[in-house]
Amino acid sequence: MHLQDLHESLKVSWRDQDEFRIPWNYGDVEAELEALQQGAALLDFSNHGLLELRGPDGTEFLHNQCTSNIRAMLPDSWLETLFLNARGQIEHLGLVFNLGNSFWVSSPSARALAERFRKFIVFDQVEIEALPWSLLRLHGPEAEAVAQKLAPLPPRWGLGKTPQWVMARDEFGLWLLTPSSQAHTLVQPILEAGASPVGHQAWHIWRVERGIPDLPEALGELPQEAGLEGRVSYKKGCYLGQEIMARLEARGNTRYQLMGLLGQKELPSGADIFREGRRVGRVGTAVESPRLGAIALALLRKELAPGDQVHIEGWSATVSGLPMP
């Protein structure tokens, strides 16, 4: 049995995204949300690729590519980072895992990120390889209790390794990295230990309600405006986009911020937002929440405040703070 067959046996509904089929839901979105909020939710992020960087210049090369201090990373640690362009705008989101003798980088746009890496390799002694691994997410207040039934937990922002998988822990749960050919043999015992299968539909509702940005909000934006400033180290030296980050740290003159929207009807992702005839932002991820109805994350001008009314394609929406009430 492959992982896709296991999803099918759980009555999954799929959604196509680029060249991938995404597990969208398992028939009860409210129950899946409850697992994310109160239980242990297991999600499949196999659409996020995994790259390996190895070679004597791997640390310096990656350090010069992203917004995080890779030089300061200890073996068996991991972090969340960004890859910017020369204008300081976000091109890729990434997770970086320090395996000791190599770095692994996971990204929802891994193929394009690998092309970027190869473009910047000149004299660097570094090799880039796409690994045939899957990325799973065990998430929620009961996630650690479920994971402990399988293996000892690593410290937060640390890695645990077995021959079958790599486990990376944060404050909300764990990432599990495993060879794609063996992923189903890891998923089955996790489900038997008490986790519930959850699709991306519930995941996006969960993160929009909490104001957690992802690629639809981030792509082409400044980290400080997209709610991702926490992934930027202001103490490291030169990297692509660093001049803009230093300027923003010194002057703090950003114009937009991440906020929420409460809509009268389903909000169109990517649409322009207007107030009194003037463009004031754009819609990011838009979802239908069982609790709040039509909601979205949005990049809005800083002068807007919770309670303000805006218009999107002729329909009215109300600006909300984050997390949403």
MOGIWO-V984299 format. One record per run of one state. SS is the DSSP state (@ for helix, = for strand, . for the rest). FROM is the first residue (numbers start at 1). TO is the last residue. If there is no record, write none. Layout:
{{SS	FROM	TO} {SS	FROM	TO}}
This chain:
{{.	1	2} {@	3	9} {.	10	12} {=	13	17} {.	18	19} {=	20	25} {.	26	28} {@	29	38} {.	39	40} {=	41	44} {.	45	48} {=	49	54} {.	55	57} {@	58	63} {.	64	69} {@	70	72} {.	73	76} {=	77	84} {.	85	88} {=	89	98} {.	99	102} {=	103	107} {.	108	109} {@	110	120} {.	121	126} {=	127	131} {.	132	132} {=	133	139} {.	140	142} {@	143	148} {.	149	157} {=	158	161} {.	162	164} {=	165	169} {.	170	172} {=	173	179} {@	180	192} {.	193	195} {=	196	197} {.	198	199} {@	200	210} {.	211	214} {@	215	218} {.	219	221} {=	222	222} {.	223	228} {@	229	231} {.	232	241} {@	242	251} {.	252	255} {=	256	263} {.	264	271} {=	272	275} {.	276	277} {=	278	289} {.	290	292} {=	293	301} {.	302	308} {=	309	312} {.	313	314} {=	315	320} {.	321	325}}
